[in-house]
Amino acid sequence: MDAARAIRTAREAAGLSKRALARRAGTSPAAIVAYESGTREPTLPTLARILSAAGARVDLNVAPVRGLPDPATLAHRLAEVLELAEHLPHRRAARRLAYPPLR
């Protein structure tokens, strides 16, 4: 679950308004709105403080990422992309505008 959904779910489960949660967590209502909308990401300590104010807690589960291609495959794909890019038309370098020196 992402931070935005965790904060919203905890706040709604506690029956708190955004303003009430902000007051309990020692932050602004605007910060709660930004965190819940996903326009800002809280740090882990901030997330823990906000969730604690709503009566919830952070439970971190670390697991290995699966399904990533091996480095050799990635290198091969990169080489293919770079080779294709060489066949694209090149842009001319932008002409530099001459400005008088500022003194």
WOZIUR-V559915 format. One record per residue. N is the residue number from 1. RES is the residue in one small letter. PSI is psi in whole degrees, -180 to 180 (NA if undefined). Layout:
# WOZIUR-V559915
n:N res:RES psi:PSI
n:N res:RES psi:PSI
This chain:
# WOZIUR-V559915
n:1 res:m psi:137
n:2 res:d psi:167
n:3 res:a psi:-42
n:4 res:a psi:-48
n:5 res:r psi:-37
n:6 res:a psi:-44
n:7 res:i psi:-47
n:8 res:r psi:-45
n:9 res:t psi:-44
n:10 res:a psi:-42
n:11 res:r psi:-46
n:12 res:e psi:-39
n:13 res:a psi:-32
n:14 res:a psi:-8
n:15 res:g psi:32
n:16 res:l psi:147
n:17 res:s psi:167
n:18 res:k psi:-39
n:19 res:r psi:-43
n:20 res:a psi:-41
n:21 res:l psi:-43
n:22 res:a psi:-43
n:23 res:r psi:-46
n:24 res:r psi:-36
n:25 res:a psi:-8
n:26 res:g psi:37
n:27 res:t psi:-178
n:28 res:s psi:153
n:29 res:p psi:-33
n:30 res:a psi:-36
n:31 res:a psi:-42
n:32 res:i psi:-44
n:33 res:v psi:-45
n:34 res:a psi:-41
n:35 res:y psi:-43
n:36 res:e psi:-31
n:37 res:s psi:-14
n:38 res:g psi:6
n:39 res:t psi:-19
n:40 res:r psi:147
n:41 res:e psi:123
n:42 res:p psi:152
n:43 res:t psi:166
n:44 res:l psi:-44
n:45 res:p psi:-38
n:46 res:t psi:-43
n:47 res:l psi:-44
n:48 res:a psi:-41
n:49 res:r psi:-43
n:50 res:i psi:-45
n:51 res:l psi:-39
n:52 res:s psi:-39
n:53 res:a psi:-24
n:54 res:a psi:4
n:55 res:g psi:21
n:56 res:a psi:178
n:57 res:r psi:162
n:58 res:v psi:131
n:59 res:d psi:106
n:60 res:l psi:129
n:61 res:n psi:113
n:62 res:v psi:128
n:63 res:a psi:149
n:64 res:p psi:147
n:65 res:v psi:132
n:66 res:r psi:154
n:67 res:g psi:8
n:68 res:l psi:140
n:69 res:p psi:154
n:70 res:d psi:159
n:71 res:p psi:-35
n:72 res:a psi:-41
n:73 res:t psi:-43
n:74 res:l psi:-41
n:75 res:a psi:-41
n:76 res:h psi:-44
n:77 res:r psi:-41
n:78 res:l psi:-43
n:79 res:a psi:-40
n:80 res:e psi:-43
n:81 res:v psi:-43
n:82 res:l psi:-37
n:83 res:e psi:-42
n:84 res:l psi:-38
n:85 res:a psi:-31
n:86 res:e psi:-24
n:87 res:h psi:-6
n:88 res:l psi:151
n:89 res:p psi:141
n:90 res:h psi:143
n:91 res:r psi:146
n:92 res:r psi:149
n:93 res:a psi:139
n:94 res:a psi:137
n:95 res:r psi:140
n:96 res:r psi:136
n:97 res:l psi:137
n:98 res:a psi:121
n:99 res:y psi:148
n:100 res:p psi:145
n:101 res:p psi:140
n:102 res:l psi:132
n:103 res:r psi:NA
